[in-house]
Amino acid sequence: RVFLNRRRLEEARQLLQTSRVPLAEIARQTGFSDLPHFNRAFKAEFQTPPETYRRNLRQEISVI
């Protein structure tokens, strides 16, 4: 189960990096039943909420 969750979260992270799909849709596409659960799991794995992760990526890109 841990492996599966990590795989799903890694897929979600890639979608955050490469698309503008809404967070709720990313959660659904990667197998999470609801957005709050996805947010908690993502933060536990990557130490930042998915919305913040995406926002930080955009800031890094705009600086380059």
mmCIF file of the N, C-alpha and C atoms, coordinates in Angstrom:
data_MODEL
# 
_entry.id   MODEL 
# 
loop_
_atom_site.group_PDB 
_atom_site.id 
_atom_site.type_symbol 
_atom_site.label_atom_id 
_atom_site.label_alt_id 
_atom_site.label_comp_id 
_atom_site.label_asym_id 
_atom_site.label_entity_id 
_atom_site.label_seq_id 
_atom_site.pdbx_PDB_ins_code 
_atom_site.Cartn_x 
_atom_site.Cartn_y 
_atom_site.Cartn_z 
_atom_site.occupancy 
_atom_site.B_iso_or_equiv 
_atom_site.pdbx_formal_charge 
_atom_site.auth_seq_id 
_atom_site.auth_comp_id 
_atom_site.auth_asym_id 
_atom_site.auth_atom_id 
_atom_site.pdbx_PDB_model_num 
ATOM 1   N N  . ARG A 1 1  ? 0.822   -1.210 0.000   1.00 0.00 ? 1  ARG A N  1 
ATOM 2   C CA . ARG A 1 1  ? 0.000   0.000  0.000   1.00 0.00 ? 1  ARG A CA 1 
ATOM 3   C C  . ARG A 1 1  ? 0.861   1.268  0.000   1.00 0.00 ? 1  ARG A C  1 
ATOM 4   N N  . VAL A 1 2  ? 1.948   1.254  0.750   1.00 0.00 ? 2  VAL A N  1 
ATOM 5   C CA . VAL A 1 2  ? 2.836   2.417  0.796   1.00 0.00 ? 2  VAL A CA 1 
ATOM 6   C C  . VAL A 1 2  ? 3.421   2.680  -0.587  1.00 0.00 ? 2  VAL A C  1 
ATOM 7   N N  . PHE A 1 3  ? 3.855   1.622  -1.257  1.00 0.00 ? 3  PHE A N  1 
ATOM 8   C CA . PHE A 1 3  ? 4.405   1.774  -2.600  1.00 0.00 ? 3  PHE A CA 1 
ATOM 9   C C  . PHE A 1 3  ? 3.378   2.378  -3.542  1.00 0.00 ? 3  PHE A C  1 
ATOM 10  N N  . LEU A 1 4  ? 2.150   1.898  -3.482  1.00 0.00 ? 4  LEU A N  1 
ATOM 11  C CA . LEU A 1 4  ? 1.087   2.394  -4.355  1.00 0.00 ? 4  LEU A CA 1 
ATOM 12  C C  . LEU A 1 4  ? 0.828   3.877  -4.098  1.00 0.00 ? 4  LEU A C  1 
ATOM 13  N N  . ASN A 1 5  ? 0.749   4.271  -2.830  1.00 0.00 ? 5  ASN A N  1 
ATOM 14  C CA . ASN A 1 5  ? 0.532   5.689  -2.511  1.00 0.00 ? 5  ASN A CA 1 
ATOM 15  C C  . ASN A 1 5  ? 1.677   6.553  -3.027  1.00 0.00 ? 5  ASN A C  1 
ATOM 16  N N  . ARG A 1 6  ? 2.909   6.094  -2.857  1.00 0.00 ? 6  ARG A N  1 
ATOM 17  C CA . ARG A 1 6  ? 4.048   6.868  -3.354  1.00 0.00 ? 6  ARG A CA 1 
ATOM 18  C C  . ARG A 1 6  ? 3.997   6.996  -4.868  1.00 0.00 ? 6  ARG A C  1 
ATOM 19  N N  . ARG A 1 7  ? 3.630   5.937  -5.536  1.00 0.00 ? 7  ARG A N  1 
ATOM 20  C CA . ARG A 1 7  ? 3.528   5.973  -6.999  1.00 0.00 ? 7  ARG A CA 1 
ATOM 21  C C  . ARG A 1 7  ? 2.449   6.961  -7.444  1.00 0.00 ? 7  ARG A C  1 
ATOM 22  N N  . ARG A 1 8  ? 1.309   6.941  -6.774  1.00 0.00 ? 8  ARG A N  1 
ATOM 23  C CA . ARG A 1 8  ? 0.219   7.856  -7.110  1.00 0.00 ? 8  ARG A CA 1 
ATOM 24  C C  . ARG A 1 8  ? 0.630   9.299  -6.856  1.00 0.00 ? 8  ARG A C  1 
ATOM 25  N N  . LEU A 1 9  ? 1.319   9.529  -5.736  1.00 0.00 ? 9  LEU A N  1 
ATOM 26  C CA . LEU A 1 9  ? 1.758   10.884 -5.419  1.00 0.00 ? 9  LEU A CA 1 
ATOM 27  C C  . LEU A 1 9  ? 2.835   11.377 -6.389  1.00 0.00 ? 9  LEU A C  1 
ATOM 28  N N  . GLU A 1 10 ? 3.698   10.492 -6.825  1.00 0.00 ? 10 GLU A N  1 
ATOM 29  C CA . GLU A 1 10 ? 4.711   10.869 -7.814  1.00 0.00 ? 10 GLU A CA 1 
ATOM 30  C C  . GLU A 1 10 ? 4.034   11.227 -9.136  1.00 0.00 ? 10 GLU A C  1 
ATOM 31  N N  . GLU A 1 11 ? 3.026   10.484 -9.511  1.00 0.00 ? 11 GLU A N  1 
ATOM 32  C CA . GLU A 1 11 ? 2.269   10.808 -10.723 1.00 0.00 ? 11 GLU A CA 1 
ATOM 33  C C  . GLU A 1 11 ? 1.592   12.171 -10.573 1.00 0.00 ? 11 GLU A C  1 
ATOM 34  N N  . ALA A 1 12 ? 1.032   12.429 -9.401  1.00 0.00 ? 12 ALA A N  1 
ATOM 35  C CA . ALA A 1 12 ? 0.394   13.723 -9.146  1.00 0.00 ? 12 ALA A CA 1 
ATOM 36  C C  . ALA A 1 12 ? 1.422   14.851 -9.233  1.00 0.00 ? 12 ALA A C  1 
ATOM 37  N N  . ARG A 1 13 ? 2.590   14.620 -8.701  1.00 0.00 ? 13 ARG A N  1 
ATOM 38  C CA . ARG A 1 13 ? 3.638   15.652 -8.747  1.00 0.00 ? 13 ARG A CA 1 
ATOM 39  C C  . ARG A 1 13 ? 4.024   15.962 -10.198 1.00 0.00 ? 13 ARG A C  1 
ATOM 40  N N  . GLN A 1 14 ? 4.118   14.938 -11.014 1.00 0.00 ? 14 GLN A N  1 
ATOM 41  C CA . GLN A 1 14 ? 4.423   15.149 -12.428 1.00 0.00 ? 14 GLN A CA 1 
ATOM 42  C C  . GLN A 1 14 ? 3.317   15.941 -13.122 1.00 0.00 ? 14 GLN A C  1 
ATOM 43  N N  . LEU A 1 15 ? 2.063   15.642 -12.798 1.00 0.00 ? 15 LEU A N  1 
ATOM 44  C CA . LEU A 1 15 ? 0.950   16.393 -13.380 1.00 0.00 ? 15 LEU A CA 1 
ATOM 45  C C  . LEU A 1 15 ? 0.985   17.853 -12.933 1.00 0.00 ? 15 LEU A C  1 
ATOM 46  N N  . LEU A 1 16 ? 1.341   18.092 -11.691 1.00 0.00 ? 16 LEU A N  1 
ATOM 47  C CA . LEU A 1 16 ? 1.464   19.472 -11.211 1.00 0.00 ? 16 LEU A CA 1 
ATOM 48  C C  . LEU A 1 16 ? 2.548   20.221 -11.971 1.00 0.00 ? 16 LEU A C  1 
ATOM 49  N N  . GLN A 1 17 ? 3.601   19.523 -12.344 1.00 0.00 ? 17 GLN A N  1 
ATOM 50  C CA . GLN A 1 17 ? 4.720   20.149 -13.046 1.00 0.00 ? 17 GLN A CA 1 
ATOM 51  C C  . GLN A 1 17 ? 4.405   20.410 -14.513 1.00 0.00 ? 17 GLN A C  1 
ATOM 52  N N  . THR A 1 18 ? 3.562   19.582 -15.113 1.00 0.00 ? 18 THR A N  1 
ATOM 53  C CA . THR A 1 18 ? 3.423   19.614 -16.570 1.00 0.00 ? 18 THR A CA 1 
ATOM 54  C C  . THR A 1 18 ? 2.053   20.042 -17.066 1.00 0.00 ? 18 THR A C  1 
ATOM 55  N N  . SER A 1 19 ? 1.115   20.305 -16.180 1.00 0.00 ? 19 SER A N  1 
ATOM 56  C CA . SER A 1 19 ? -0.231  20.656 -16.645 1.00 0.00 ? 19 SER A CA 1 
ATOM 57  C C  . SER A 1 19 ? -0.829  21.750 -15.777 1.00 0.00 ? 19 SER A C  1 
ATOM 58  N N  . ARG A 1 20 ? -1.931  22.258 -16.251 1.00 0.00 ? 20 ARG A N  1 
ATOM 59  C CA . ARG A 1 20 ? -2.700  23.239 -15.481 1.00 0.00 ? 20 ARG A CA 1 
ATOM 60  C C  . ARG A 1 20 ? -4.033  22.640 -15.023 1.00 0.00 ? 20 ARG A C  1 
ATOM 61  N N  . VAL A 1 21 ? -4.092  21.338 -14.983 1.00 0.00 ? 21 VAL A N  1 
ATOM 62  C CA . VAL A 1 21 ? -5.289  20.634 -14.540 1.00 0.00 ? 21 VAL A CA 1 
ATOM 63  C C  . VAL A 1 21 ? -5.563  21.021 -13.083 1.00 0.00 ? 21 VAL A C  1 
ATOM 64  N N  . PRO A 1 22 ? -6.820  21.299 -12.734 1.00 0.00 ? 22 PRO A N  1 
ATOM 65  C CA . PRO A 1 22 ? -7.140  21.655 -11.345 1.00 0.00 ? 22 PRO A CA 1 
ATOM 66  C C  . PRO A 1 22 ? -6.737  20.547 -10.361 1.00 0.00 ? 22 PRO A C  1 
ATOM 67  N N  . LEU A 1 23 ? -6.421  20.955 -9.144  1.00 0.00 ? 23 LEU A N  1 
ATOM 68  C CA . LEU A 1 23 ? -5.978  20.004 -8.130  1.00 0.00 ? 23 LEU A CA 1 
ATOM 69  C C  . LEU A 1 23 ? -6.991  18.883 -7.903  1.00 0.00 ? 23 LEU A C  1 
ATOM 70  N N  . ALA A 1 24 ? -8.264  19.221 -7.866  1.00 0.00 ? 24 ALA A N  1 
ATOM 71  C CA . ALA A 1 24 ? -9.286  18.194 -7.634  1.00 0.00 ? 24 ALA A CA 1 
ATOM 72  C C  . ALA A 1 24 ? -9.262  17.144 -8.742  1.00 0.00 ? 24 ALA A C  1 
ATOM 73  N N  . GLU A 1 25 ? -9.007  17.566 -9.957  1.00 0.00 ? 25 GLU A N  1 
ATOM 74  C CA . GLU A 1 25 ? -8.942  16.633 -11.080 1.00 0.00 ? 25 GLU A CA 1 
ATOM 75  C C  . GLU A 1 25 ? -7.681  15.778 -10.998 1.00 0.00 ? 25 GLU A C  1 
ATOM 76  N N  . ILE A 1 26 ? -6.569  16.370 -10.594 1.00 0.00 ? 26 ILE A N  1 
ATOM 77  C CA . ILE A 1 26 ? -5.341  15.596 -10.407 1.00 0.00 ? 26 ILE A CA 1 
ATOM 78  C C  . ILE A 1 26 ? -5.558  14.552 -9.318  1.00 0.00 ? 26 ILE A C  1 
ATOM 79  N N  . ALA A 1 27 ? -6.185  14.952 -8.239  1.00 0.00 ? 27 ALA A N  1 
ATOM 80  C CA . ALA A 1 27 ? -6.471  14.000 -7.158  1.00 0.00 ? 27 ALA A CA 1 
ATOM 81  C C  . ALA A 1 27 ? -7.308  12.841 -7.694  1.00 0.00 ? 27 ALA A C  1 
ATOM 82  N N  . ARG A 1 28 ? -8.342  13.154 -8.442  1.00 0.00 ? 28 ARG A N  1 
ATOM 83  C CA . ARG A 1 28 ? -9.213  12.116 -8.977  1.00 0.00 ? 28 ARG A CA 1 
ATOM 84  C C  . ARG A 1 28 ? -8.459  11.210 -9.946  1.00 0.00 ? 28 ARG A C  1 
ATOM 85  N N  . GLN A 1 29 ? -7.680  11.812 -10.839 1.00 0.00 ? 29 GLN A N  1 
ATOM 86  C CA . GLN A 1 29 ? -6.942  11.035 -11.836 1.00 0.00 ? 29 GLN A CA 1 
ATOM 87  C C  . GLN A 1 29 ? -5.925  10.097 -11.208 1.00 0.00 ? 29 GLN A C  1 
ATOM 88  N N  . THR A 1 30 ? -5.403  10.466 -10.065 1.00 0.00 ? 30 THR A N  1 
ATOM 89  C CA . THR A 1 30 ? -4.377  9.648  -9.424  1.00 0.00 ? 30 THR A CA 1 
ATOM 90  C C  . THR A 1 30 ? -4.934  8.742  -8.328  1.00 0.00 ? 30 THR A C  1 
ATOM 91  N N  . GLY A 1 31 ? -6.253  8.676  -8.247  1.00 0.00 ? 31 GLY A N  1 
ATOM 92  C CA . GLY A 1 31 ? -6.885  7.674  -7.388  1.00 0.00 ? 31 GLY A CA 1 
ATOM 93  C C  . GLY A 1 31 ? -7.243  8.109  -5.986  1.00 0.00 ? 31 GLY A C  1 
ATOM 94  N N  . PHE A 1 32 ? -7.212  9.389  -5.706  1.00 0.00 ? 32 PHE A N  1 
ATOM 95  C CA . PHE A 1 32 ? -7.607  9.864  -4.380  1.00 0.00 ? 32 PHE A CA 1 
ATOM 96  C C  . PHE A 1 32 ? -9.089  10.195 -4.395  1.00 0.00 ? 32 PHE A C  1 
ATOM 97  N N  . SER A 1 33 ? -9.781  9.786  -3.370  1.00 0.00 ? 33 SER A N  1 
ATOM 98  C CA . SER A 1 33 ? -11.239 9.918  -3.341  1.00 0.00 ? 33 SER A CA 1 
ATOM 99  C C  . SER A 1 33 ? -11.706 11.343 -3.074  1.00 0.00 ? 33 SER A C  1 
ATOM 100 N N  . ASP A 1 34 ? -10.887 12.131 -2.397  1.00 0.00 ? 34 ASP A N  1 
ATOM 101 C CA . ASP A 1 34 ? -11.284 13.518 -2.141  1.00 0.00 ? 34 ASP A CA 1 
ATOM 102 C C  . ASP A 1 34 ? -10.053 14.409 -2.017  1.00 0.00 ? 34 ASP A C  1 
ATOM 103 N N  . LEU A 1 35 ? -10.270 15.676 -2.241  1.00 0.00 ? 35 LEU A N  1 
ATOM 104 C CA . LEU A 1 35 ? -9.177  16.647 -2.263  1.00 0.00 ? 35 LEU A CA 1 
ATOM 105 C C  . LEU A 1 35 ? -8.478  16.801 -0.906  1.00 0.00 ? 35 LEU A C  1 
ATOM 106 N N  . PRO A 1 36 ? -9.202  16.875 0.210   1.00 0.00 ? 36 PRO A N  1 
ATOM 107 C CA . PRO A 1 36 ? -8.485  17.000 1.493   1.00 0.00 ? 36 PRO A CA 1 
ATOM 108 C C  . PRO A 1 36 ? -7.534  15.823 1.764   1.00 0.00 ? 36 PRO A C  1 
ATOM 109 N N  . HIS A 1 37 ? -7.957  14.624 1.429   1.00 0.00 ? 37 HIS A N  1 
ATOM 110 C CA . HIS A 1 37 ? -7.090  13.451 1.615   1.00 0.00 ? 37 HIS A CA 1 
ATOM 111 C C  . HIS A 1 37 ? -5.847  13.564 0.720   1.00 0.00 ? 37 HIS A C  1 
ATOM 112 N N  . PHE A 1 38 ? -6.043  13.965 -0.526  1.00 0.00 ? 38 PHE A N  1 
ATOM 113 C CA . PHE A 1 38 ? -4.923  14.168 -1.452  1.00 0.00 ? 38 PHE A CA 1 
ATOM 114 C C  . PHE A 1 38 ? -3.963  15.224 -0.902  1.00 0.00 ? 38 PHE A C  1 
ATOM 115 N N  . ASN A 1 39 ? -4.496  16.346 -0.434  1.00 0.00 ? 39 ASN A N  1 
ATOM 116 C CA . ASN A 1 39 ? -3.654  17.418 0.113   1.00 0.00 ? 39 ASN A CA 1 
ATOM 117 C C  . ASN A 1 39 ? -2.802  16.918 1.271   1.00 0.00 ? 39 ASN A C  1 
ATOM 118 N N  . ARG A 1 40 ? -3.412  16.182 2.196   1.00 0.00 ? 40 ARG A N  1 
ATOM 119 C CA . ARG A 1 40 ? -2.673  15.661 3.359   1.00 0.00 ? 40 ARG A CA 1 
ATOM 120 C C  . ARG A 1 40 ? -1.582  14.677 2.933   1.00 0.00 ? 40 ARG A C  1 
ATOM 121 N N  . ALA A 1 41 ? -1.938  13.765 2.028   1.00 0.00 ? 41 ALA A N  1 
ATOM 122 C CA . ALA A 1 41 ? -0.970  12.759 1.583   1.00 0.00 ? 41 ALA A CA 1 
ATOM 123 C C  . ALA A 1 41 ? 0.194   13.414 0.838   1.00 0.00 ? 41 ALA A C  1 
ATOM 124 N N  . PHE A 1 42 ? -0.103  14.381 -0.025  1.00 0.00 ? 42 PHE A N  1 
ATOM 125 C CA . PHE A 1 42 ? 0.940   15.072 -0.786  1.00 0.00 ? 42 PHE A CA 1 
ATOM 126 C C  . PHE A 1 42 ? 1.874   15.818 0.169   1.00 0.00 ? 42 PHE A C  1 
ATOM 127 N N  . LYS A 1 43 ? 1.307   16.513 1.123   1.00 0.00 ? 43 LYS A N  1 
ATOM 128 C CA . LYS A 1 43 ? 2.128   17.265 2.078   1.00 0.00 ? 43 LYS A CA 1 
ATOM 129 C C  . LYS A 1 43 ? 2.994   16.326 2.918   1.00 0.00 ? 43 LYS A C  1 
ATOM 130 N N  . ALA A 1 44 ? 2.447   15.197 3.311   1.00 0.00 ? 44 ALA A N  1 
ATOM 131 C CA . ALA A 1 44 ? 3.218   14.234 4.098   1.00 0.00 ? 44 ALA A CA 1 
ATOM 132 C C  . ALA A 1 44 ? 4.400   13.684 3.291   1.00 0.00 ? 44 ALA A C  1 
ATOM 133 N N  . GLU A 1 45 ? 4.200   13.482 2.003   1.00 0.00 ? 45 GLU A N  1 
ATOM 134 C CA . GLU A 1 45 ? 5.253   12.908 1.156   1.00 0.00 ? 45 GLU A CA 1 
ATOM 135 C C  . GLU A 1 45 ? 6.290   13.941 0.734   1.00 0.00 ? 45 GLU A C  1 
ATOM 136 N N  . PHE A 1 46 ? 5.851   15.160 0.386   1.00 0.00 ? 46 PHE A N  1 
ATOM 137 C CA . PHE A 1 46 ? 6.753   16.153 -0.203  1.00 0.00 ? 46 PHE A CA 1 
ATOM 138 C C  . PHE A 1 46 ? 6.971   17.389 0.666   1.00 0.00 ? 46 PHE A C  1 
ATOM 139 N N  . GLN A 1 47 ? 6.439   17.402 1.887   1.00 0.00 ? 47 GLN A N  1 
ATOM 140 C CA . GLN A 1 47 ? 6.615   18.480 2.861   1.00 0.00 ? 47 GLN A CA 1 
ATOM 141 C C  . GLN A 1 47 ? 6.063   19.826 2.399   1.00 0.00 ? 47 GLN A C  1 
ATOM 142 N N  . THR A 1 48 ? 5.161   19.807 1.441   1.00 0.00 ? 48 THR A N  1 
ATOM 143 C CA . THR A 1 48 ? 4.493   21.029 1.001   1.00 0.00 ? 48 THR A CA 1 
ATOM 144 C C  . THR A 1 48 ? 3.147   20.656 0.384   1.00 0.00 ? 48 THR A C  1 
ATOM 145 N N  . PRO A 1 49 ? 2.133   21.460 0.584   1.00 0.00 ? 49 PRO A N  1 
ATOM 146 C CA . PRO A 1 49 ? 0.836   21.166 -0.048  1.00 0.00 ? 49 PRO A CA 1 
ATOM 147 C C  . PRO A 1 49 ? 0.949   21.269 -1.572  1.00 0.00 ? 49 PRO A C  1 
ATOM 148 N N  . PRO A 1 50 ? 0.121   20.552 -2.302  1.00 0.00 ? 50 PRO A N  1 
ATOM 149 C CA . PRO A 1 50 ? 0.221   20.578 -3.765  1.00 0.00 ? 50 PRO A CA 1 
ATOM 150 C C  . PRO A 1 50 ? 0.029   21.960 -4.373  1.00 0.00 ? 50 PRO A C  1 
ATOM 151 N N  . GLU A 1 51 ? -0.840  22.762 -3.829  1.00 0.00 ? 51 GLU A N  1 
ATOM 152 C CA . GLU A 1 51 ? -1.048  24.113 -4.371  1.00 0.00 ? 51 GLU A CA 1 
ATOM 153 C C  . GLU A 1 51 ? 0.219   24.955 -4.231  1.00 0.00 ? 51 GLU A C  1 
ATOM 154 N N  . THR A 1 52 ? 0.866   24.862 -3.084  1.00 0.00 ? 52 THR A N  1 
ATOM 155 C CA . THR A 1 52 ? 2.113   25.592 -2.860  1.00 0.00 ? 52 THR A CA 1 
ATOM 156 C C  . THR A 1 52 ? 3.216   25.060 -3.766  1.00 0.00 ? 52 THR A C  1 
ATOM 157 N N  . TYR A 1 53 ? 3.268   23.753 -3.923  1.00 0.00 ? 53 TYR A N  1 
ATOM 158 C CA . TYR A 1 53 ? 4.253   23.141 -4.809  1.00 0.00 ? 53 TYR A CA 1 
ATOM 159 C C  . TYR A 1 53 ? 4.115   23.698 -6.221  1.00 0.00 ? 53 TYR A C  1 
ATOM 160 N N  . ARG A 1 54 ? 2.892   23.734 -6.727  1.00 0.00 ? 54 ARG A N  1 
ATOM 161 C CA . ARG A 1 54 ? 2.652   24.244 -8.080  1.00 0.00 ? 54 ARG A CA 1 
ATOM 162 C C  . ARG A 1 54 ? 3.002   25.735 -8.178  1.00 0.00 ? 54 ARG A C  1 
ATOM 163 N N  . ARG A 1 55 ? 2.603   26.512 -7.184  1.00 0.00 ? 55 ARG A N  1 
ATOM 164 C CA . ARG A 1 55 ? 2.890   27.950 -7.193  1.00 0.00 ? 55 ARG A CA 1 
ATOM 165 C C  . ARG A 1 55 ? 4.402   28.195 -7.189  1.00 0.00 ? 55 ARG A C  1 
ATOM 166 N N  . ASN A 1 56 ? 5.144   27.434 -6.386  1.00 0.00 ? 56 ASN A N  1 
ATOM 167 C CA . ASN A 1 56 ? 6.601   27.588 -6.332  1.00 0.00 ? 56 ASN A CA 1 
ATOM 168 C C  . ASN A 1 56 ? 7.247   27.235 -7.669  1.00 0.00 ? 56 ASN A C  1 
ATOM 169 N N  . LEU A 1 57 ? 6.719   26.233 -8.353  1.00 0.00 ? 57 LEU A N  1 
ATOM 170 C CA . LEU A 1 57 ? 7.231   25.881 -9.677  1.00 0.00 ? 57 LEU A CA 1 
ATOM 171 C C  . LEU A 1 57 ? 7.053   27.039 -10.646 1.00 0.00 ? 57 LEU A C  1 
ATOM 172 N N  . ARG A 1 58 ? 5.897   27.639 -10.626 1.00 0.00 ? 58 ARG A N  1 
ATOM 173 C CA . ARG A 1 58 ? 5.628   28.764 -11.523 1.00 0.00 ? 58 ARG A CA 1 
ATOM 174 C C  . ARG A 1 58 ? 6.570   29.933 -11.234 1.00 0.00 ? 58 ARG A C  1 
ATOM 175 N N  . GLN A 1 59 ? 6.840   30.185 -9.965  1.00 0.00 ? 59 GLN A N  1 
ATOM 176 C CA . GLN A 1 59 ? 7.747   31.280 -9.602  1.00 0.00 ? 59 GLN A CA 1 
ATOM 177 C C  . GLN A 1 59 ? 9.153   30.995 -10.076 1.00 0.00 ? 59 GLN A C  1 
ATOM 178 N N  . GLU A 1 60 ? 9.591   29.739 -9.940  1.00 0.00 ? 60 GLU A N  1 
ATOM 179 C CA . GLU A 1 60 ? 10.928  29.367 -10.403 1.00 0.00 ? 60 GLU A CA 1 
ATOM 180 C C  . GLU A 1 60 ? 11.044  29.552 -11.906 1.00 0.00 ? 60 GLU A C  1 
ATOM 181 N N  . ILE A 1 61 ? 10.021  29.162 -12.634 1.00 0.00 ? 61 ILE A N  1 
ATOM 182 C CA . ILE A 1 61 ? 10.038  29.279 -14.086 1.00 0.00 ? 61 ILE A CA 1 
ATOM 183 C C  . ILE A 1 61 ? 10.072  30.747 -14.517 1.00 0.00 ? 61 ILE A C  1 
ATOM 184 N N  . SER A 1 62 ? 9.308   31.578 -13.818 1.00 0.00 ? 62 SER A N  1 
ATOM 185 C CA . SER A 1 62 ? 9.260   32.995 -14.211 1.00 0.00 ? 62 SER A CA 1 
ATOM 186 C C  . SER A 1 62 ? 10.572  33.716 -13.912 1.00 0.00 ? 62 SER A C  1 
ATOM 187 N N  . VAL A 1 63 ? 11.349  33.217 -12.978 1.00 0.00 ? 63 VAL A N  1 
ATOM 188 C CA . VAL A 1 63 ? 12.640  33.821 -12.642 1.00 0.00 ? 63 VAL A CA 1 
ATOM 189 C C  . VAL A 1 63 ? 13.676  33.481 -13.698 1.00 0.00 ? 63 VAL A C  1 
ATOM 190 N N  . ILE A 1 64 ? 13.562  32.324 -14.281 1.00 0.00 ? 64 ILE A N  1 
ATOM 191 C CA . ILE A 1 64 ? 14.547  31.853 -15.280 1.00 0.00 ? 64 ILE A CA 1 
ATOM 192 C C  . ILE A 1 64 ? 14.435  32.598 -16.543 1.00 0.00 ? 64 ILE A C  1 
# 
